[in-house]
Amino acid sequence: MALPTKTGLFFGSFNPIHCGHLMIASYMVEYAGLDQVWFVVSPHNPLKEKSTLLADYHRLTMVNLAIEDDPRFKSSNIEFRLPQPSYTIDTLTYLSEKYPGKEFVLIAGSDNLATFHKWKNHEELLRQYPVYCYPRHDTQPGRFDHHPSVKMVNAPLITISSSFIRKGIAENKNMRYFLPDKIWKYIGEMHFYTL
């Protein structure tokens, strides 16, 4: 019997997806023992304002453009079809039932651990799924840092963010080297993030 495929679930708004996201995903496959990373595009993070998001399909399109040539990566729009707002535990439960041959791992930035106690059914999530945590800038130690289900992954610290990129574009800065070429072109064609 084949071993389960170890699949990392990288949740995010990806508004827009940028080179930092791809670097983290690549590190998780090459250095942290994952077979594949799925970019799970979130329609609405309950802890974020929805008004700042591009339409779901535009963000999914950008993820697909960014990863289309890399078999290690896959996009998922599963949360578009689940009840909203989206909760990670519900999505993981659904995917585990749909793909019994996969061992799902949650990929999260270390900043998420500070608010992890606010996540729906966070204790159940930690009981059932490993969390691979990559470093984020200015993260304070949290109570979940040494939890047996949490693996701190020594990925490079990447401080660029989607909000930094959106702000730069709004200020008419050239942000092309923070984004894959296809994404920079798509954003320009669609006039996204301009004031």
Buried (B, 14 or more C-beta within 10 A) or exposed (E): EEEEEBBBBBBBBBBBBBBBBBBBBBBBBEEBEBBBBBBBBBBBBBEEEEEEBBEBEBBBBBBBBBBEEEEBBBBBBBBBEBEEBBBBBBBBBBBBEEBEEBBBBBBBBBBBBBEBEEBEBBEEBBEBBBBBBBBBEEBEEBEBBEBEBBEBBEBEEBEBBBEBBBEBBEEEEEBEEBBBEBBBEBBEEEEBBEE
